[in-house]
Amino acid sequence: MEEFDSEKKMEKENLGPRMDSPLGEPEGSLGWVLPNTAMKKKVLLMGKSGSGKTSMRSIIFANYIARDTRRLGATILDRLHSLQINSKFILYVWDIGGAGETVDVEHSHVRFLGNLVLNLWDCGGQDTFMENYFTSQRDNIFRNVEVLIYVFDVESRELEKDMHYYQSCLEAILQNSPDAKIFCLVHKMDLVQEDQRDLIFKEREEDLRRLSRPLECSCFRTSIWDETLYKAWSSIVYQLIPNVQQLEMNLRNFAEIIEADEVLLFERATFLVISHYQCKQQRDAHRFEKISNIIKQFKLSCSKLAASFQSMEVRNSNFAAFIDIFTSNTYVMVVMSDPSIPSAATLINIRNARKHFEKLERVDGPKQCLLMR
């Protein structure tokens, strides 16, 4: 009866009924009906076959760990075609085309904060598909794009062809979605000798920025084996959050009120960092992505034991760190160094701030601010 009432309440709030999570996905990711008021943002994920698109998407959005991606082929489309995908899943494989030609695009909806939904198009990278994207399917693929993510295999033996396809993407974006944000991921950097990584990435970055003109592109080096993948995707998602400045202002006020050294906000399903505020300078510039990686792996370990991760407190002689469920779509991490502030006080402050930040997540909600008292 309680579950029935909960579903009715969600329908009343225009969120749609709750559904089982698809393909083992966590709540808050793919397992929900799209709300009628959803703010959908189209994201194109493109790159040559074998560049690593499906592996990185599986790690970020489908809770794979790096070693498990080895069993993924160049694409999972063929396997998905053989699955019985029923109406409970918000995961579709689209065969877009006509007149005897087929363009394979894996299409999924990923729900983020409040009503923000990423409409992710994972485009197959085979030569036939790529050519069709730029000809018969050009308008359909590249219209209304908010973000283009182009993945390059750093050890590709067809760099010239890779660059040609990238330029074709840019021409189509310039024609159909001139305001789209462009991100280039130089992927599989773990395969490059460590002492050569900075030099090779810098060279690729310079080439890509030159080829991208008059558009601007942001470049990241990535690998599925370290925190660089989380850094890149956190930066991408950050650009898509509509009220991010308001969120950051309130996070700063919250940190100052509770006298925290640092406060981080993580998206609940992916554990990508979506906002942060620090009062004290920290030594490790990559700490956010490392925390994302560590906690997500811990969550996966918990799920294998049929347990769910909710909160954690880590304390030593220098600081205390609290990670806790914050809103329906986020976790919060609060770092405190003042030993006179008891753990209970910090946990109460987190609990009291939840309702306020829930309101902020509604992209169409009223503008409010957490005021100092």
Secondary structure, DSSP 8 states (H G I E B T S, - for coil): -HHHHHHHHHHHTTS--B---GGG--TTTTSB---TT-EEEEEEEEE-TTSSHHHHHHHHHS---GGGGGG--S-SHHHHHHS---TT--EEEEEE--TT--EEEEEEEEE-STTEEEEEEEE--SHHHHHHHTTTTHHHHHTTEEEEEEEEETT-S-HHHHHHHHHHHHHHHHHH-TT-EEEEEEE-GGGS-GGGHHHHHHHHHHHHHHHHTTS-EEEEE--TTSTHHHHHHHHHHHHH-TTHHHHHHHHHHHHHHHT-SEEEEEETTT--EEEEEESS--S-TTHHHHHHHHHHHHHHHHHHTT----EEEEE-SS-EEEEEEEETTEEEEEEE--TTS-HHHHHHHHHHHHHHHHHHH-TTS--------
